[in-house]
Amino acid sequence: MLFNSFVFIFLFLPVVCVGFFVLAKASPRLAAGWLTVASLVFYGWWNPVYVPLLLASIAFNYATGMRIALRHERGRKTDGKRLLLVAIGVNLALLGYFKYTNFFLANLLPLTGDAAPLPEIVLPLGISFFTFTQIAFLVDAHRGVAREYSFVHYALFVSYFPHLIAGPILHHREMMPQFEARSTYRLNWENLAVGLTMFVIGLFKKTVIADGVAGFVTPAFDAAAAGTPLTLLEAWGAALAYAFQIYFDFSGYTDMALGASRMFGIVLPLNFRSPYKSRSIIDFWRRWHITLSRFLRDYVYIPLGGNRHGNARMFGNLFATMLIGGLWHGAGWTFVAWGALHGVYLIVNRGWRALRRRARLEVRMAEKALATLLTFVAVVVAWVLFRAPTFGAAITVLEGMAGRHGTVFPERWATRGGGVGSWLAGTGATFGHLEHFDRIAEANWIVALLLVCWFLPNTQQILAAYRPALTTSGYGEIDSAGRWRWKPGLGWLMLLASLGAYALLSVNGYSEFIYFQF
């Protein structure tokens, strides 16, 4: 079931919300149970076969987590650590079987000369998210951080439908107090208004913006996969269009997830904070998929040694962490290369910061703008690896972006481009038909969305006065949007009604969120 489907918007969400608050009057635990069952129905809507898998994962990790916590309380930390390692191994084995078996066999069988067909393994939706969520719980239980052990609340913590399919990755200590609080189970009209506002904004981002710009992405990348060279404008147009597609797709999903959850009085962690405004790759990863960055920092980078053993070890830890992050996103060498490239970016970024500190150089306004532009371009280049179905397709697009396949401008620019067209003609530029670049619509989309990403406030800033999300130390706070601040009133109601109506009219068939595949 998709957030941007009519069955979710007009049936599932209203029924679950009404049932939750009606049952809450009789018993908060009953309401929590209702929300858990509804979450399992939401998950099973895609494929009921995998509901038992999710339930088995919940039961195993809950029972194991209780045993680990008990050993911690009794001072038997060594035994608890052994059990923790076994439990993590079981979770990773489950994730590895479903997500990486075919990837492993596809690379191994050609080396052995075996032409056996690959097994048909369907990747369960959200398995990366609920696996990482539960690994974090197990580690927190070993550390003595996880202290609330109601099975109903734990099952809800893992299966809670707003986060189950594509995050955010939750922490036990963030969610359990909310499930336990009596205030969560009392109908609050402010929560409904804030939640609905976030949901509508997210729906507009997904169905109007992300799906709108997607039409410029697929044909160009499909042509590259087929071996068709792309000219400079075609390649950059495709790469930039995808950069905005994935940005507004994930931003839209995040807003809808946080908004749907807020209707129940439950606040989810901040997971997206205007990442294209970043002035460095370090800053980018504090803004993009924040809960994944936090997980990789706390449960991979720091356990590997972090920055505690010198620069060489730190750079190695950064690179290894980003490799894991890349592989988490998908079972393919292009994802590994994407993670490796971001690992290199982070190493260069750390080294540059160290040099600036030693030289005691001040950062000026012009340098900040240049840093933002440079970071954005680096991210766009990396997105090509993330989007391309094969290395060959990625190389074709990147070669086009470097001008290796020529620079051709639309014919219309020669006659109607004004001063720019005359200047291009004077330089001897080539004009012709571009199969994979729309001279008007695509260019307008790219310019408009770049301005939106750089200069407009995000949803969390607009709703900053109403605690739209939980913030995490080290990943930035939610600052106010000033005159863009949301407040209950006729003006905002009319604006949101217009956005919502346009978004619903733009719902076109079955359009998954990009992060559903991870």
N, C-alpha and C positions, 0 to 999 in steps of 0.2 A: 504494500500500500504506500503510495507516494503522498507527501505533504501537499503537492500541487495537483491532486486529483479531486474530482467532485465528491467521490465517495468518502474521502477523508474530511474534506471541508464541511460538507453538508450532512454527513451521517455519523461517521465515527467520532470525530472530535466533540460535537454537541452532545451526543448520547453519553459518551464517557464522562464528560464534564458534569452534566446534570446528575448522572448516577453517582459520581464521586461525592458530591456535596449533599445529596439526599441521604446516602448511606452514612456519611460522616456524622450526621445528627444522631444516629443510633450508636455508631461505634467507629472511632478513627481506624482501628485495626481492620474492621470490615471494609472501610473505604480504601485502605492501602491494599487489601486483598483484591478488591474490585479493579484497582488501577493496575495491579500485577497481571491479573487475568486478561484485562483489556490489552496490555502490552504484548502478551503472548499471542493474542488474536491478531494484533497488528503485525507481529513478526510472521505468524503462520499464514497470513493472507498471501504472501509471496509463494511460500512452499511449505505446507503443513508437515512435510517429512522431516524438516530440520528443527521443529519445536522440541522433540525429545532430545536432540543433541544439545540444544540450549539448556534445557532443564537438567540434563545430566551434568553439564559443565557447572551449572549453578550449585547443584547438590554436592558435587565433588569438592569444589573450591570452598564452599561454606563449611563442610565437615572438616576439611583439611585445615582451613583457617582457624577453626575453633581449637583444634589440637595444637597448632603452632602457638596460638595465644596462651593456651593453658601451660605449655612448656615455658613460655616467657614468664608467666606469673610465678611459676615454681622455680625459676632460676635455672632451668635446664636449656640454656640457649644453644648449646652445641647440638643437642638432639633436635631442637626446633629448626636449626639451620639446615640440618640434613633433610628433614621433612620438607622444608621450604624449597630446597634445590630439587627434590623429587617432584614436588607439585608444579614447580615452574617448568621442569622438563616435560611433564605430562601435558601441560597447556601448550607449550611450544611444539610438541609432537603432534597434537591435534591440529594446530594451526598449520604446521608444516605439511601434514598429509593433504589437507584440503587445498592449500594455497600453492605449495611448491613441488608436489610430487611430479606433475607433468613437466614443470620447468626442469627439474633434475633429470628426469628420464629423457627429455628431448635433447639434453646436452650430453647425456651419458651413452645412449644407445648408438648414435652414429660412431662413437669411438670404438665400440665393441663390434660394429658391423651388424648389429641386430636391427631388423626392420619391423619389429613387432609394433602393432598400433598402440597408441597411448590409451590408458584407461579413461573412461568417461567420468570425470570427477567434477561435480558442480560445486562451485565455491559458495558456501552459505553466506547470506548477506550479513554484514556486520561482524563477522567472526574476528577480524583484527581488533575491532573496538571492544567487544565484550571480553576478548582474551586479555588484552592489555589492561582493561579495567580491573579484572580479577587478579592478574599478576601484581598490580599495585596494591590491591587489598591484602594479598598474602604477605608481601614485603612489609606492609604497615602492621599487620598482625604480629610478625616476627619482631618488629621494632617496638611493639607495645602501643602503637598509635591508634589502631582500630579497637574500639572499646564497646561498641553497641552491637549486640549479637542477635537481634530478633531475626528469625529466618524469613518472615514475611517482608520485613524491611530490606533484608539483604537481597531477596529475590527481586524486589522492586528496584533496588539500587542497580542491579545488573541489567534487568530487562526493560527498564523504564523507556517507553517508546520514543520520547523526544530525542534521546541520545543514542538509541540502540543501533541504528543502521549506519550512521556516519558521524558519531561523536556529538558533543565533546567527550573526551576520555575523563571519567569521573573518579574522584577520590572518596573513599569511605568516610573520612572525617568531614568532608564538605556536605555530604548528602544525608547521612544518618541523623544528625541533629534536626534537619528540616523534616524528615519523615516522622520524627518523634514529637515535634512541637505541636501543641494543640492548635496554635494559630493557623497552621497549614490547612486544617480541616474546617475552617470557617470561611464561608463565602465572603469575598472581598471584591467590591466593585472596582476599586482602583487596580487590583491585580488583573481583573478581566480587561479593563480598558488598556492598560499598559501592554498586556500580552497580545491583545488583538491588534494593537498598533504595530508592534514588532512583527507579528505574523503577516499583516497586510504588506508592510514594506518589503519583507523577505519574499513574499509571493510575487510582488512586482519585479523585484530584482531577477528572480528566476525566470518567470514566464515571458516578461517583456524584454529585459536586457540580455540576460545570458542566452536564452533560446533565440532571441532576435539576432544576436551577433554570431551564433553558431553556424548559420548558413554560409558564412564566409570562410569557415575553418575546414570543414570536412572535405569539400571538393579539392581544395589545394593540397591538403595532406594526402588524400587518396591519389591525386595525380603524382605527387612525389613518390609514393609507395609503388606506383606503376612504372617509375623510372622517367617520368616527364620532367625535364628541367624547369625550374621556376626563375623568372627574372627577378630583379632587385625588388620592385614594387610588389610583385606577387608573393614573394617569400616573406618580406617584412609585413605585408598586409595580413597574411595567414598567421604569422607568429604573434603579431600584436592583437589580432582578433581573438586568438586562443587565450592570450594573457588576460583579456577582459572577460572572455567567456568563463574561464575557471574562477576568476576573481568574483564575479557577480553570482555565479552558480554556488560557490561555497559560502560567500557572504550571505546570499539569500537563504540557503539551507540553515545557516547558523542563526539568522534572525528568526526564522520560522520555528526552529527547535527551541530557542530561548523563549519565544513568544508563547508557543503552545504550553510549555512547562509553566510559565508565569501565570497562566490562567488557573492552574491548580495551586497557586501560591508557592511554587517551588522555583528557586533561582538557580540556574545552571552557571558553570564557570564561563568566563569570557574566553572566546576561542578565535576571535578575528578582530583586528584593530587597525584598519586602514594600512595594510602592509606596503602598498605602493608609495606611501609617504616616507618610507624608511630611508635613512641616510647612509645605511651600511647593511651588509648581509647579516651581521649580528643582530641589528635592529629588526631586519626583516623577519628573522626566526623568533623574535619576541612578539611579533604581530600576526604572523601567519600560522594557523593551526596551533594556537598557543598551548593547548593541553597536550598535544603530541610532543611539542618542543620541551615542555615541562617533564613529561614522562621520560623522554630520551636523556634529558639532563640528569634527573634524579635516579633513574634505574639503569642507565647504560654509561653515560659519560663519567659521572662521579664514581660509581663502582670500579670503572676501569682505571681510576686514578685522577681524573680531572686534570687540574693544573698544578697538582701537588708535587710533581717529580721532574720539574724542569720543562723547558720549552719543547724539546724534541718529543718527549713523552706526551705533552699536552697536544701538540699538533697531530701525533698519531692517534690519540684518543678522539680528537675532533673528527678526523677523517674516518675512523672506524664507526663512530656514532652516526655520521651522515650516510655511510654505506648501509648500515642497518636501517636507517630511516628511509633510504631509497628503496631497499628491498621490501620493507613493510608496505610501501605503496603499491607494489606490483611484482609479480613473478616474471621478470623479464630483464634482459641485460640493459635495455634502455633506461629502466628505473634505477638500476645499479649505477649506470653512468651518470644519471641525473644526481643521485646522492653523492657520488664521488666528486662531481663538479662543484656542488655546494660545499663539500668538505674542503676542496681547494680554495674556494671563495673565502671560507671562514678562516683558513690558515693565513691567507694573504691579508685579510682584514685585521686579524690579531697582530700580525707583524707590522702592518702600517700604523696601527694605533700605538704600538710600542715605540716605533721610530718617532712619531709625533710627540709622545710624552718626553722622550729623551731630548728632543730638540726644543721642547716647550713652545711649540707653534700654536698660535691662536687660530680658531676656526672663524672665518669671516662669512658674512651672509652669502656672498657669491659662491663661496666654496660649499656651503650647505646646499645650495640649489644644484650645483654641479654634482655633488655627492648623491643627491636624490636621483638625478638623471642617470648617473653611472650605475647606481644600484638597480634602477628599473631596467636598464638595458641588459645588465648581467642576468637578471631574473628572467627576462624575456628569452634570451638565448638559451638558458637552461630549460625553459618550458618546451622548447622544440624537442628535446630528448624525452621529456615527460609525455608529450602528445603523440609523437611519431610511432607508428606500429612496428617499425624495424629501424635498425641502424642505417640501412641504406636510405630510407625515407628521410631520416633526420639529417644525414649528410647532404642529401639533395637540397633540403630546405636551407640548411646552414650555408651551403655553397651559394645559393641564390641570394641570401642575405649579405654575403660578402661580395656580390657582384660578379661571381664566376660565370654566370649564365647570361650576362648582358644586362643592360639597363634600357628598358623601353617604357616610354611614357604614353598615356592614353592619347589617342588622336585628337580628342576634343580639347585637350590642354593646349595644343599648338595654335588653335584658332580662337578659343574662348578662354584661355587662361590668363588674359590680361598681361600685365607686366611680367609675371612669372613665365607665361608661355612664350612671350617674345624673347626673354632672356635665355630660356632653354633652347629655343630655335637658333639663337645667335651662337650658342656654344656648340652647335652641331649635334644636338641630342637626337636620338632616334624616337620616332612616334609610330605607334601601331596599335593593333588590337591586343588587349590583354585578356586571356581566357579566364584567369583566376584572380582578377582584381577589379572590383566595381569602383569606377573612378569617382562616383558621387556618393552612393550609399555607404560603402565600406569606409571611405576616407572620412565621411561625416561622423560615422559611428566611432571611429578610432579617436578622432580629435575630441568629440564630445565626452566620451568616457574617460579619456585621459584628464580632462579638466575636472570631471566629477570626482575622480579618484584623488586628485592632488589638492583640490580646493574646497570641496564640500565636506561637512561633518558626516560622521558615520551614525548609524542607528543608535548606538550606545551613547554617543555624545548628545544626540537629540533628546534622549530620555534619561540623561545623567541624573536628574533630580529624583528619579524613582527607582534607583538601584536596579538597573536592567540586567546586571550580571555580577557574578562573584569575580573579584580580581585576585591576582596572584603576585606575590612579592617578586620583584625583578622583571615583571612583564608589563609594567605601565599601569597607570590608573586611568579611569574614565573621566576626562575633563568635559566641562560643559560646552555646548554649541553656541552659547550666547543668544543671539536673536533667533536662532533656529530652534530654541528649546520648545519641546512639546508640553502642552498643558491642555487639560480638558476644556473644550470650547467648540463653538459652532464652526469656526474657521478650519480647525484641524479635522473636525468630523467630516466636513465637506471635501477636504483634500483627500483624506483617507478613503472615503466612499468612492471618489473618482479613481484613485489608484487601484482600489480593490476591484471595481467594476472592469476597468481596463485590463487588469491582470487576469481576471476570470475569463474575459472574452479572448484573451491571448492563449489560454490553455489549449494546446493542440496535440491531441493524442497522448502517447506514452513517452514522457520525457524524463528520464532518470536524472538524478543528481550525479555529477561526475564522481563524487567520493563514495557512491554506493558500491563501486566496483572494488573498493579496498577493504 
